[in-house]
Amino acid sequence: MDRHPYFIQSYCIIRNHTIAINGHPYLAVEHTAPLHDFLRAAYRQLGIDYPKFYKMDGLCKAIFIAVELMARASGPFENDTALVFSNYSSSHLSDSKHAQDISDEANPVASPATFVYTLPNIAMGEISIRHQLHSENVFFIFDSYLPEFLVPYSHAMLDDGKASSIISGWTEVTAKRCDVFLYHVGQAGHIPCTVEHMKRLYQGQERK
Amino acid sequence: MSELTQELKAKIITQLNLEDLTVDDLDDNTPLFGDGLGLDSIDALELIVMLDKGYGIKLADPKEGRKVFETIQTMADFIEANRK
């Protein structure tokens, strides 16, 4: 039975140097801009003062911006809002930077500021601190975006009362590619949170 | 000494990603932690690495760091007294 008691309250896509919130453009920059310049431009457009943003790696920065925009779109999150993220490359950006640091033959010294981001779930910690979430969180590594897993997983968490709402989706960030699709699912909203709808939203085929 | 404090300020801004700040924004006697620059524990580790990598100084006693990293000036004083 295709039940859909839960709905999308907001969603954000960061892809191809553009950001869209609930299907509406928020920012677009030159495709040749380095990833960090693009994310920094988005942060400045947010108009917030959160200096820790500058210290984050690319994965954290992209997730931070997406979640910040969703918080504005669907209101502040309840502090039991769970996080269910996924990607393919884990924390590869920071992993490779760390590997470079320690393989420097002349001076093989690890940078704590880099090393601290060599786990993808650090991004969830950053989000939890920023939005004061005291909630369940999990980060899955998949070959590709997998709504067939994420949707029922989120529904099960909501059914079990583990969270009042969930921020979930796909957060693939590498030096060459940023493909972030995050959505806030809960009781309110208009788009049913079904596998089919989440495929269409990810592909940019549906608007709120 | 002034050259060293300027160098430290530039290094701290770069290493700790303090992108909103310039060398001129940093006072020699501004506390680096707490109400001053607001650095955190990861930044402290980064400063320890900076001492080692940039000036060949290893902090033998981690507790020593509290005094050494109080301000840019205390860092510069420590480097002047211990650099190899």
HADDOCK unambig.tbl for C-alpha pairs under 7 A between the chains (distance, minus, plus):
assign (segid A and resid 54 and name CA) (segid B and resid 17 and name CA) 5.89 0.50 0.50
assign (segid A and resid 54 and name CA) (segid B and resid 19 and name CA) 6.80 0.50 0.50
assign (segid A and resid 55 and name CA) (segid B and resid 16 and name CA) 6.97 0.50 0.50
assign (segid A and resid 55 and name CA) (segid B and resid 17 and name CA) 5.57 0.50 0.50
assign (segid A and resid 111 and name CA) (segid B and resid 46 and name CA) 6.41 0.50 0.50
assign (segid A and resid 112 and name CA) (segid B and resid 42 and name CA) 6.14 0.50 0.50
assign (segid A and resid 112 and name CA) (segid B and resid 45 and name CA) 6.16 0.50 0.50
assign (segid A and resid 112 and name CA) (segid B and resid 46 and name CA) 5.74 0.50 0.50
assign (segid A and resid 113 and name CA) (segid B and resid 42 and name CA) 6.15 0.50 0.50
assign (segid A and resid 113 and name CA) (segid B and resid 46 and name CA) 6.58 0.50 0.50
